[in-house]
Amino acid sequence: MKKIASLLFYTLGFLIIFLFFVWSKLIIVSTILLLILDSFTKQIVSKLLKKYISTSIYKIVTYSYIILLPLFIAVFFRTFFIDVYYVPSSSMEATLFPGDYVLINKFSYGVRVPKHLRNTPVIGSFFNPPENNYNLYTSLSSFEELEKEDIVVFKAVDDSDKFLIKRIIGMPSDTIEIKNSIVFVNSKKAKEKDNYSYNYIYEQGNKLSLFKNYSNKEFAKFSTINKGKYKKDLQLKPNNNYFIFPSKKHDSWTKDNYGKLIIPKKGMKIFLTQENIAVYKNTVQKFENVILRNLKTNTYTFKKDYYFMMGDNRHNSVDSRSFGFVPESYIQGKMIKIL
């Protein structure tokens, strides 16, 4: 009975690893999984090692295996299935707060397999980052599609090692525009969630101004009279303390009055002009390895999908209004739970 149970366990495990290999095409990872499966079932490798190496070397191999196995399992699950991320800032208040930990689904929306050890969960900090290389991940097949308003964790699009958590506001090919802090997607007003927060100014009688941050839910509880005493702290003129993407395109854009801006979509063709070259040149150069001004044609077709991210704390968030488009391969997964 014990042998039958062991055989069934081995057969099931082998089938799962085979399916994993078909999905991922990762030979080394699949081989390691097979070796682990063998160590818990048939122990063919262990018997061969005992036969061909000395007892002392076999002990070293055994102890090394015992030490490295938990590490491999942690890296494997945090790379391919679920991961935990720390919320470092107030940019998602009042949905998430600094110090929160969130659980991320990395499997359903297409696993991002790191091309460099630096970006590998658990062990990445022990390795040097790749220099001037933005082709950081290989994307595996997804089982669900990313959707507008999903809260996602993504790799920062600059050279830093940061991971950010924001909300998807614009999908590939969408046109984004912001008027007096209100977001419009494809010329339609985007839905305002209760947790979206804004800065307000309260003008006191002695000419002093009180600045407060309220969520839509909190502000809705104010009486009509009190609401009239507050006004949104709208940024009407450019502020050098907040970098606006794209830099040099429109000096009049602010985080509260922004766009119109078309988000690139894979396969989307644009006719190149001085205006849109200024918008897309850095994105295309970094993530598609193409210099638009060097092209011998007047058109360009995007190779990847991109997304526009914003924090729920609209007046206190560094997001796509500042750093631009996020390539799909940089999105690590969707938030599924606050821990």
N, C-alpha and C positions, 0 to 999 in steps of 0.2 A: 504493500500500500504506500509505503514511504517512497519507494522508487517511482511509482506511478505519479505521485504528487510532485516529486522533483522533476520528472520528465514533462509534466503539464506546465509547471512553472517555467522551465527552460524554453519550452515551445512557445508559450505566450510571450515571454520576454524577447525571444528571438524575433517573433513576428512584429512586436512593437518597435524594436530597433531597426528592423528592415523597413518598416513604414517611415520611421524617422529618417533613415538614409534616403529613401525615395523622395521625401519632402525637402530635405535640407541639402543633399548631395555632399555632405561633410564626411569624408572618409575617415579622417583621424578621430573625430568625436565618436563616430559610429563604432570604430574599432575599439576605442577605450570602453564604450558601453558594453560591447561584447565580452571584453576581458573581465569587466566587473560582474557581468551575468555569469560567466564561467566560474568565477571565484566563489559564487554562492550556490552553484549547482554541480556541474560535472567535475570541476577543478582539474581539467586537462592540462592547463598551463602550469599549475602548481606542481603536478606530477612530473612534467617534463623538466621544470627547473630543478627539482630535487634530484633528478637523474643526471643532469649534465653540469651542475655547478656545485661548488663546495658548500658545506653546511653553514659556514660563517657568512658567505656571500648570500646564501638563501635567507638567512635571518635578516640581513641588511635590507634585502628586497622586500621581505615581509613587513618589517617595521616601517619602511618608506611607504609601502602601500597603505598601511593602516593610518599613517599621518596624512597622506595626500588624498585619500578617498573622500573624507568630509569636505575638503577644500574643492575638489572637482565637482561634487554634488551641489555645493553652494553656487559655484560659478555656472554650472549647467542650468539649474532651475532659475537663477536670476537673469540668465541670458535668454532663455527660450520660453519661459512660462510667466512667472510673476516676479515683481521686484518691489522694493520699498524705497520711497524717496522722502527726503526731508524738505519741508517748506521753509525757505530761508528768509523770506521778506513778506511785507504786507500787501503785495501787489494783487492778491486774490481775495482780500477781505471784501465783504463779510462771508465769503464762501469757505475760504481757508485762512488760517491764521499762522503767523510765524511760530515755528516750533512744532507744527502738526507733522505727522507722518502719514503718507498716503500709499495705498496699495495699488500697483499698476498692472494691468493686463497686457502682457507683451506678446501673447500667442495669437490671439484672434485677429489682430490688426496688422500682422506681418512682422515677424521677428527681424530685428536689425542685428545682423551678425557682425561684430567688430572686425575690421581689417587690420587693426593695430592692437597690440596687447594693452596699450595705454587706455583704451576705451572698454576694456573687459571688466565687467562687474567684479567686485571683491579684490582682485589683484592688480587692477589698472594703475593704482598710485605708485607701484613699485617700478614702473617703466617710464622712460622719457617720452614726451608727446612727439608726434610727427610734425616736422616743420613745414609750414605753408602747404599743408595737404588737407583738402576739405572733402576728399573722397574717402570717408571714414567707415562706411557700413555697406554690407550687402543685404538686400532685403529679400526675405523668404516670402513665399506665397501667403496671402492673407485669407482668412475665412469670413471676415466681415469688413465693411468699408468704414473708414473714418467719416464722421458726420459733423456738420456744422453744430456748434455749441458744445461739442465734446471737450472735456477738460483733459489735457494731455501733458505728458512730460516729454521734453525734447532737448537735444544737445544744443548748447548755445552756438550761434552761427559765426561767432568770432573765433579767435584762436584760444579762448579760455577753455578750462576743463569743466565749466559750469553746466549743470542741467537745470532747466527752467520749467516751471509749470504755469500754463496759461490756458485760455479758452480759445478754441478755433472759432474765428469770426467770419473769415472768408475762405471759400474753397477754390480750387483751381478754376480759372476762367471767370470768377466773380469780379465785379467792379465794386470797390470799396470807396465810400465817401462818408465823412463825418461833418455834421453841421451843428454848431453850438452844443457839442458833446453827444449828439444823437447820431447813432450809426445807421447808415443806409447801405444795403447790399442790393446791387442791381436796381438801384433807384427806389427800393422799397424799404420802409423803416423797419429796422430789426427789432425783434421783441425785447422789451426791457424786463430783466429778471428782478425779483425782489431783492436779491443779494448784491446787485450792482451798486457800487458806492461812488459818491461824488463829494468833492469839497464844497462847502457853502460858506458864504460870508454873512455875518449878522452885524448890521450897522447899528451901533449903540448911540444913544442920545448925546453922549459926550464926545462924539466923533471918533470913538475908538471902534475898531473892527475886530470881531471875534470870528476866528476860522474854526470850523468844525467839519468832521467827515461823517456823513450819514448814508446808510443804505437806503434803497428805495422803500423797503419795508418800514424802516424807522421813520423816514420822512413822511410817509403816508399817514402815520398816526398823529401827526401834528394837526392842530386846528387850522382852519382857513386863515385866521388872523395871524397865527404864528408862522404859517407858510409864507405869508406875505412879507415877513420881516427878513426872510432869508433869500439869497440869490446864489445861483451856482457860480463858483469861482472859475469862470471861463477864461482860458488863455486866448486872448484875441490877437495878440502880437507875438511874433517869434521870441522865444526865450533861450538865451545861449546856454542855460543850464540843462536844457532838454534837447538832445540832438534829434533832428527830424530827418527821416528817410523819405525820399532820396535827398541827400545833402545838396545843394546847388540847383535843384530843379525849380522849386517854388519858394522864394524867400518869405512868402506870405503864409505858408502852411504852418499850422500849430497842431498840438495834440487834440484840440477841441474843434478845429476847422481844418479838415484834412482831405486830400484827394480832389478829383477822382483818380483811382489807381486800379489798373487791371492786374489781377493775379495770374502769373503764368501757369499754363496747363500743358502737359506733355502732348506734343503734336500741334500745338497752337502756333500759327504762323503770323509774324508781324512784319510790316514794311518799315524798314529802318529809317528813322529821322533823327535829327539832333536831339529832339525832345525825349523820345523813348530810349535812345542809346544812353542818355544820362540816367534814366530810371533803371534800366536792366543791366547795364554793363558790369557792375560789380557782382551781381548774382550769377550771371552767365559765366563770367571769368572764373569765379571761385568754384562753383558747383557743376559747371558743364565744360570747364577748361577751354573756353572759346573767348577770343578777344574780338568784340563786335566791330571795332573800327578797322580791323585787319581783313574783314571779309570782302571777297570780290563780288558780292551780290548785294542787292538792296533789300533782301528779306532774311529773316531768321526763324527757324522752327525750334521751339523749346524741346529739350530732351527729357525733362523731368516735370513732375507735379510739385506745386508749391502751395503754401498755406499762409494765411494772415492771422496772427495771434494777438490777443489783447487780454489784459488782466481785468478781473471784475472790479477792482478798485481803480476806476478809470482815470482819476487824476493823480494817482500815485503808483503808476506801473510803467516800467521800462519794457516795451513790447515791440511789435512789428512797426509801430509808428516811429520807432527809433532805430531798430536794427534791420528792418526789412523782412523779406520773405523767408520762410522756413521750408527747406526741401523735405519731401515726404520721408526720405531715408533717415532724417535726423529725429523723427518722431519715435520715441521709444515705446510708447503705449498709452492707453487710456486709463484715467483714474477710475477705480471701481469701488474704493472704500477709504474712509478716513479712519485711521487706527487710533 
